[in-house]
Amino acid sequence: MTQTGRAALFFGPGAKLELAELPVPEPEPGALVMRVTRANICGSDVHIWRGDGALADRGRREDGRVIGHEMTGVVHSLGPGVDRDWSGAPLRPGDRIVCQYFAPCGRCRLCLRGRAEACLRQHRAFVGKPSEFPHFRGAFADYFYVRPTMAVFKVPDEVGDVLAAGVNCALAQMVMAFDRAQVSMGDRVVVQGAGGLGLYGAALARECGAGQVVVIDGVDERLALARQMGADETVDFREFGSPEDRAARVRELTDGGGDVVFELAGHPSAIPEGIRMTARGGKYLELGTFYEGTPVEVDPGYLVMNNITLQAVSFYDARSLAGALAFLARRAGDLPLARAAADYPLEAINEALADQAAGKAARASLVMS
């Protein structure tokens, strides 16, 4: 009899996710099947669930799909030829692992130029029908199918599942962003949004030797966590009612603005004010608003006359995933984010999504039974 596992199927914005039983696949050569132990609800999952921007039309599926991508688990089964992770460590069933949730092709022009995160033929999670092999394509399920070109690394013993679950999205994404921004010792770093990305951003800024770290949010628990993760100053946007007031406050705190500013709030309206928070000659990195269909007005003359560099970052490379694990191995004992997860069973996926969207949970996290 074929083994089955649960998956929470998403049918489109406004519809409740429904649990279904799907067959657990046999891994092909070079692939493996991971049994998911914990999956976080990322801000991008909330955008998909709500149908923000162009996602309102793209998200609808009559037969559903498995969403979610920020996860950790253990090796369930290994395909032919798989006996080690991407660092060369022996890999066996039961080993704790993290993996990329997308699969660069490794052969296109961008992959060959060392830009696998921008792969032209990238296979992404969620794509495909749950009724078709390999069935388990997202994190909100008991299993996840790891394709041959998805980087896989064993999780160090000192890193618990709560932290490990955020490695393959929030933390690895920020490691890639910090590498792109070339954050240096003494830099003034400003972070818009204290979700998973923003909290790790504060910690990485401190790790890089930033001279000052400022985090902006409007949820008490997140602001407190930001300070614990490394922020010198926080700006509560409830106290500064306009974009002009918030930008002025950041410029005041940083003596002219951030040398590096990250948009991690996930809302396009944060972009124009974030640019105004960037110091002359500084860098503005856009990560949070990954969905199309919500354009904003940006003054190009302001960028030019202030010599501001604007970059966008999506996905990450295998090196960033390995670097994220190494960071956690060093800092696992003193990162308060490990104690901030609000746990939900997979059966409560709809409640978890609603609580994350409403700001009731700093980090809603699904624990698989």
C-alpha positions in Angstrom: 0.0 0.0 0.0 1.4 3.4 -1.0 2.3 5.6 2.0 0.5 8.9 2.2 1.0 12.2 4.0 -1.1 15.3 4.7 -0.9 18.5 2.7 -2.8 21.8 3.2 -4.2 22.7 -0.2 -4.6 26.3 -1.2 -7.4 27.1 -3.7 -7.0 30.8 -3.9 -7.3 34.1 -2.0 -10.3 34.1 0.4 -10.7 30.4 0.4 -9.8 28.2 3.4 -6.9 25.8 3.0 -8.1 22.2 3.1 -6.2 19.1 4.3 -5.8 16.3 1.9 -3.9 13.0 1.8 -1.3 12.7 -1.0 1.0 9.7 -1.9 4.6 10.0 -0.7 6.8 9.8 -3.9 9.8 7.6 -4.4 12.8 10.0 -5.1 14.4 10.0 -8.5 18.2 9.8 -9.0 19.8 12.7 -7.3 16.6 13.7 -5.4 15.4 13.0 -1.8 12.2 13.3 0.2 12.2 15.3 3.4 9.7 14.7 6.2 8.8 18.2 7.3 9.0 18.8 11.1 8.4 22.5 11.2 7.3 25.2 8.7 7.1 28.9 9.4 4.5 31.2 7.8 6.6 33.8 5.9 5.3 37.2 5.0 5.3 36.1 1.3 2.9 33.2 2.3 0.5 35.8 3.7 0.7 37.9 0.5 -0.2 34.7 -1.5 -3.0 33.8 0.9 -4.4 37.4 0.7 -3.9 37.7 -3.0 -2.0 40.9 -2.9 -1.3 42.6 -6.3 -1.1 40.3 -9.2 -1.4 37.3 -6.9 -5.1 37.8 -6.7 -5.5 36.2 -10.2 -2.4 34.0 -10.3 -3.2 32.3 -7.0 -6.4 30.5 -8.0 -6.3 26.8 -8.7 -9.3 24.5 -9.0 -7.4 21.5 -7.8 -5.4 23.4 -5.2 -1.7 23.6 -4.6 0.7 23.2 -1.7 2.2 26.5 -0.7 4.7 27.4 2.1 8.5 27.3 1.7 10.2 28.2 5.0 10.9 24.8 6.6 13.1 22.2 8.1 12.8 18.4 8.5 14.6 15.1 8.4 15.6 12.8 5.5 12.7 10.4 4.7 14.2 8.7 1.7 17.2 9.1 -0.6 17.2 8.7 -4.3 19.9 6.7 -6.2 23.3 8.4 -6.0 22.5 10.6 -3.0 24.6 9.8 0.1 26.0 13.2 1.0 24.8 16.8 1.4 26.2 19.7 -0.6 29.1 20.2 1.9 30.2 16.5 1.5 28.8 15.4 4.9 27.3 11.9 4.9 23.6 11.9 4.6 21.2 9.1 5.9 17.5 8.7 6.6 16.6 10.5 9.9 19.3 13.2 9.5 18.1 16.8 10.1 18.3 19.0 7.0 17.5 22.3 5.4 17.2 22.8 1.6 16.5 25.4 -1.0 12.8 25.6 -1.8 13.5 26.4 -5.5 15.7 24.6 -8.0 18.1 26.5 -10.2 18.8 24.7 -13.5 22.6 25.1 -13.2 23.0 25.5 -17.0 21.4 28.7 -18.1 23.4 31.9 -18.9 22.8 33.3 -15.4 23.6 30.1 -13.5 26.9 29.9 -15.5 27.6 33.5 -14.5 27.3 32.7 -10.8 23.8 34.2 -10.5 21.8 31.0 -9.8 19.4 33.0 -7.7 18.2 34.7 -10.9 18.1 31.4 -12.9 16.1 31.7 -16.2 14.7 28.2 -15.9 14.3 27.9 -12.2 11.8 25.4 -10.9 10.0 27.0 -8.0 8.0 25.4 -5.1 4.2 25.4 -5.4 4.3 24.9 -9.2 2.3 21.9 -10.4 -0.7 19.9 -9.4 -0.8 18.0 -6.1 -2.4 15.1 -8.0 0.8 14.7 -10.1 4.3 13.5 -9.2 6.0 14.6 -6.9 2.8 15.8 -5.2 4.6 17.5 -2.2 5.8 20.8 -3.6 5.4 23.2 -0.6 6.2 23.4 3.1 2.6 23.2 4.5 2.6 19.4 4.4 4.1 16.4 6.0 6.7 15.9 3.2 8.6 18.0 0.7 10.3 16.7 -2.5 13.9 17.9 -2.8 15.0 18.1 -6.5 18.6 17.3 -7.5 19.6 21.0 -8.0 18.2 22.1 -4.7 21.1 22.6 -2.2 20.8 20.5 0.9 22.7 20.8 4.1 22.7 18.9 7.4 21.6 21.0 10.4 24.2 21.3 13.2 23.1 19.7 16.5 23.2 23.0 18.3 20.6 24.6 16.0 17.1 23.7 17.0 14.2 23.3 14.6 12.7 26.7 15.5 15.8 28.5 14.1 16.5 26.0 11.4 13.1 26.4 9.8 13.9 30.0 8.9 17.2 29.3 7.3 16.0 28.4 3.8 14.2 31.7 3.3 14.5 34.6 5.7 18.1 34.1 6.9 19.6 32.8 3.6 17.8 35.6 1.8 19.3 38.2 4.1 22.8 36.7 3.9 22.5 37.1 0.1 21.3 40.7 0.5 24.1 41.6 2.9 26.6 40.2 0.4 25.0 42.2 -2.4 25.0 45.4 -0.3 28.6 44.9 0.9 27.7 46.1 4.4 30.9 47.3 6.1 32.0 48.0 9.7 30.7 51.3 10.9 27.8 51.4 8.4 24.4 52.9 9.5 21.9 50.2 8.7 18.1 50.8 8.5 15.6 48.0 8.4 12.0 48.6 7.3 9.9 45.9 8.9 10.6 43.5 11.8 9.2 40.3 10.4 11.5 37.3 10.0 13.6 39.0 7.3 13.9 42.2 9.4 14.8 40.5 12.6 17.6 38.5 11.0 18.6 41.7 9.2 19.2 43.4 12.6 21.3 40.4 13.8 23.4 40.2 10.6 24.0 44.0 10.7 25.4 43.6 14.2 27.4 40.6 13.0 28.9 42.7 10.2 30.0 45.4 12.6 27.4 48.0 11.7 27.9 51.3 13.6 24.2 51.8 14.0 21.1 49.6 13.4 17.6 51.2 13.2 14.5 49.0 12.8 11.0 50.3 11.9 7.8 48.5 12.7 4.4 48.9 14.4 4.0 45.8 16.5 5.2 45.9 20.1 6.5 42.3 20.2 8.4 42.8 17.0 10.0 46.0 18.1 11.1 44.4 21.4 12.5 41.5 19.4 14.3 43.8 17.1 16.1 45.4 20.0 17.1 42.0 21.3 18.3 40.9 17.9 20.7 43.9 17.6 18.8 47.1 16.9 20.2 50.2 18.6 17.1 52.2 17.9 13.5 51.4 16.9 10.9 53.6 15.2 7.3 52.8 16.0 5.4 53.9 12.9 2.3 54.3 15.0 4.0 57.3 16.6 5.0 58.9 13.3 1.9 59.1 11.2 3.2 60.1 7.8 6.0 58.8 5.6 7.7 62.2 5.8 7.7 62.1 9.6 9.1 58.6 9.7 11.8 59.4 7.2 12.7 62.6 9.1 13.0 60.6 12.4 15.3 58.1 10.8 17.5 60.8 9.3 17.6 62.4 12.7 18.6 59.2 14.5 21.3 58.4 11.9 22.6 61.9 11.2 21.5 61.9 7.6 20.1 58.5 6.8 21.2 54.9 6.5 24.2 53.9 4.5 22.3 50.7 3.7 18.5 50.6 3.9 16.5 47.3 3.5 12.8 47.3 2.5 11.5 44.2 4.4 8.0 45.4 5.2 6.5 43.7 2.2 4.4 46.7 1.1 5.2 48.9 -1.9 4.2 52.0 0.0 7.3 51.6 2.1 9.6 52.1 -0.9 9.4 55.9 -1.5 9.8 56.7 2.2 12.6 54.2 2.5 14.5 55.9 -0.3 14.1 59.1 1.7 15.7 57.4 4.7 18.8 56.5 2.6 21.9 58.6 3.1 23.5 60.5 0.3 25.7 57.9 -1.5 23.9 55.1 0.2 22.3 51.9 -1.0 18.6 50.9 -1.0 17.8 47.2 -1.3 14.3 46.0 -2.2 13.4 42.5 -0.9 10.0 42.6 0.7 7.6 43.3 -2.1 8.1 40.3 -4.3 4.7 40.4 -6.1 3.9 42.5 -9.2 0.9 44.7 -9.8 1.3 47.4 -7.2 3.5 50.2 -8.8 4.6 53.2 -6.7 6.0 56.5 -7.7 9.8 57.1 -7.2 11.5 60.3 -7.9 14.5 59.4 -10.2 16.0 62.9 -9.8 16.3 62.3 -6.0 18.2 59.0 -6.7 20.5 60.7 -9.2 21.3 63.8 -7.2 21.9 61.8 -4.0 23.9 59.1 -5.8 21.7 56.4 -4.3 22.2 52.8 -5.5 19.0 50.8 -5.9 19.1 47.0 -5.9 16.5 44.3 -5.9 17.2 40.8 -4.4 15.1 37.6 -4.8 16.1 34.1 -3.8 19.7 33.2 -2.9 22.5 30.9 -3.8 23.8 27.7 -2.2 26.6 29.6 -0.5 24.2 31.9 1.2 22.3 28.9 2.6 25.5 27.4 4.0 26.5 30.8 5.4 23.1 31.1 7.1 23.6 27.7 8.9 27.1 28.7 9.9 25.8 31.9 11.4 23.2 30.0 13.4 25.7 27.5 14.7 27.7 30.5 16.1 24.7 32.4 17.5 22.0 29.7 18.3 22.4 30.2 22.0 21.7 33.9 22.1 19.1 34.6 19.4 15.8 35.4 21.0 14.0 34.5 17.8 14.3 30.9 19.0 11.8 31.7 21.7 9.4 33.8 19.7 7.6 31.2 17.6 3.9 30.7 18.1 3.2 27.0 17.5 0.2 25.6 15.6 -0.6 22.1 14.3 -1.1 21.7 10.6 -4.8 21.4 11.2 -4.8 25.0 12.4 -3.2 26.4 9.2 -6.0 28.8 8.6 -5.8 30.2 12.1 -2.0 30.5 11.9 -2.2 32.4 8.6 -4.9 34.8 10.0 -2.9 35.4 13.2 0.3 36.1 11.2 -1.5 38.5 8.9 -3.0 40.4 11.8 0.3 40.7 13.7 -1.0 38.5 16.6 2.0 36.2 16.2 5.6 37.4 15.8 6.4 34.2 14.0 3.5 31.7 13.3 5.1 28.2 13.0 3.5 24.9 12.0 4.7 21.8 14.0 4.0 18.6 12.2 2.9 15.6 14.3 
